[in-house]
Amino acid sequence: SPSAPSPVTLRPITRHPPPHHPHQCEDAPSLEYIARFIARTQQRYTQRGGVRPFGVSSILAGFGKDGQPQIYQIDPSGNYFAWKANAIGGGHLQPMKEVLAEGGGGGSG
């Protein structure tokens, strides 16, 4: 059973590819792969006892191999979502509505 995570449990993931990455020696892992890995790590701690020790959602942003920006939201439950634009926190809906009204993106994709 996993022990309670320390505040630095996820920090090394963003600095070095996970050890089981299939392209470890050839290509850098994709942003989607890192988002999935972080989500699975968070979910692993959620499985036992139904607690969510990480307790916050995260936004992971970067660029794909095609040079296009990518944004992923990672929830403490272990779910992750791709977005064109996103915000997290209290009062985030109004700014998102403004971005969508201006044609700035939104939704999965």
C-alpha positions, 0 to 999 in steps of 0.5 A: 500500500502506498505511503502518504506522499510528501510535497515533493513526490511529483516534482521529479516527474517533470524533470526526468522522464519516467523510467519506463518510458518506451522512448527513453533513449530516443525521444522526449516523452509527450506532454500527454504521456507526462500528464497521464503519468502524473494522473496515475501517480495521484490516482494510486494514492487515492485508491487506498482509503478514498483520500486525496492527499494531493488535494489540488488540480494542476495545469500542465502546459507545453508544446507538442512535436508539431510545435502547437501549444498543449494544456492538460488539467490533472485532477487529484482523482487521477483524471486528466483532460486536454484543453485549448484554454483552461483556468482553475480556482475560485471564480475561474468561470467568468474569465473562461467565458470571456476567452471563449466569447473572444474565440480563444478556444475551449473544450477538449482537443 
